Amino acid sequence: MATTRRLWNSPRLNELYPEYLCMLHSSIRSTVPLMENALARCEELAGDDPVAAELIPYFTRHIREEQGHDEWLRQDLAAIGYDADEPLRRLPTASVANLVGAQYYWIHHYHPACLLGHIAVLEGNPPSTELVPELMRRTGFPRTGFRTLERHAALDIKHRDELMRTLDEAPLTPELVTAIGLSALHSIDAANNALTTVLDAKPLSMTTANA
């Protein structure tokens, strides 16, 4: 994504990276609740809906795998000298609410398979293994401040491949394929807007204890 490249190449990266972690926390903390909603809806529909029935094992497994990732981001913030509770105090931006909120609508008012498009966007392009050393060089922050990125560089490859298998094996109708695509396109646009708010952010103050 071009906006991501602008972030990583910004001369203000030291100031913007903590903002990025806060924004990412506001999104990632919704991951498990979104999938729990999708799983519950699949269980409601499974008796008459083969796609919903097929997705139950996927969401069940993926919920377990995504537990605690929001805490990783708080640990990253603390490791670079910022208040780990900052993301919890903030009002989430409208761009993140748009990114996440549309999925709740589609899960409950169309079909839980729509969430697969959202997941494909968030996990379909894992960070490269070279990214963290480069960001360490540019910011001077320790490796412990990039644990979320480093872990996802490995995890998202597995998750991407698992998602692709799920999409291939589920008996998707043409209408659901279109809906999943719409969800993915929306998530691309909304994620881009969320990253733009990071680029426009004012510097976050370091904690007194770690300054």
DASULDA-V50553 format. One record per backbone hydrogen bond with DSSP energy under -0.5 kcal/mol. NH is the residue of the N-H (numbers start at 1). CO is the residue of the C=O. If there is no record, write none. Layout:
nh=NH co=CO
nh=NH co=CO
This chain:
nh=5 co=1
nh=6 co=2
nh=7 co=3
nh=8 co=4
nh=9 co=5
nh=10 co=7
nh=13 co=10
nh=15 co=12
nh=16 co=12
nh=17 co=13
nh=18 co=14
nh=19 co=15
nh=20 co=16
nh=21 co=17
nh=22 co=18
nh=23 co=19
nh=24 co=20
nh=25 co=21
nh=26 co=22
nh=27 co=23
nh=28 co=24
nh=29 co=25
nh=30 co=27
nh=31 co=28
nh=32 co=28
nh=34 co=30
nh=35 co=31
nh=36 co=32
nh=37 co=33
nh=38 co=34
nh=39 co=35
nh=40 co=36
nh=41 co=37
nh=42 co=38
nh=43 co=39
nh=44 co=40
nh=45 co=41
nh=46 co=42
nh=48 co=45
nh=49 co=45
nh=53 co=49
nh=54 co=50
nh=55 co=51
nh=56 co=52
nh=56 co=53
nh=58 co=54
nh=59 co=55
nh=60 co=56
nh=61 co=57
nh=62 co=58
nh=63 co=59
nh=64 co=60
nh=65 co=61
nh=66 co=62
nh=67 co=63
nh=67 co=64
nh=69 co=66
nh=71 co=68
nh=72 co=68
nh=73 co=69
nh=74 co=70
nh=75 co=71
nh=76 co=72
nh=77 co=73
nh=78 co=74
nh=79 co=75
nh=80 co=76
nh=80 co=77
nh=81 co=78
nh=82 co=77
nh=86 co=83
nh=88 co=85
nh=89 co=85
nh=89 co=86
nh=90 co=86
nh=92 co=90
nh=97 co=93
nh=98 co=94
nh=99 co=95
nh=100 co=96
nh=101 co=97
nh=102 co=98
nh=103 co=100
nh=104 co=100
nh=105 co=101
nh=106 co=102
nh=107 co=103
nh=108 co=104
nh=109 co=105
nh=110 co=106
nh=111 co=106
nh=114 co=111
nh=115 co=112
nh=116 co=113
nh=117 co=114
nh=118 co=114
nh=119 co=115
nh=120 co=116
nh=121 co=117
nh=122 co=118
nh=123 co=119
nh=124 co=120
nh=131 co=128
nh=132 co=128
nh=134 co=130
nh=135 co=131
nh=136 co=132
nh=137 co=133
nh=138 co=134
nh=139 co=135
nh=140 co=136
nh=145 co=142
nh=146 co=143
nh=147 co=144
nh=150 co=146
nh=151 co=147
nh=152 co=148
nh=153 co=149
nh=154 co=150
nh=154 co=151
nh=155 co=151
nh=156 co=152
nh=157 co=154
nh=158 co=154
nh=159 co=155
nh=160 co=156
nh=161 co=157
nh=162 co=158
nh=163 co=159
nh=164 co=160
nh=165 co=161
nh=166 co=162
nh=167 co=163
nh=168 co=164
nh=169 co=165
nh=170 co=166
nh=172 co=170
nh=177 co=173
nh=178 co=174
nh=179 co=175
nh=180 co=176
nh=181 co=177
nh=182 co=178
nh=183 co=179
nh=184 co=180
nh=185 co=181
nh=186 co=182
nh=187 co=183
nh=188 co=184
nh=189 co=185
nh=190 co=186
nh=191 co=187
nh=192 co=188
nh=193 co=189
nh=194 co=190
nh=195 co=191
nh=196 co=192
nh=197 co=193
nh=198 co=194
nh=199 co=195
nh=200 co=196
nh=201 co=198
nh=204 co=15
nh=207 co=81
nh=211 co=207
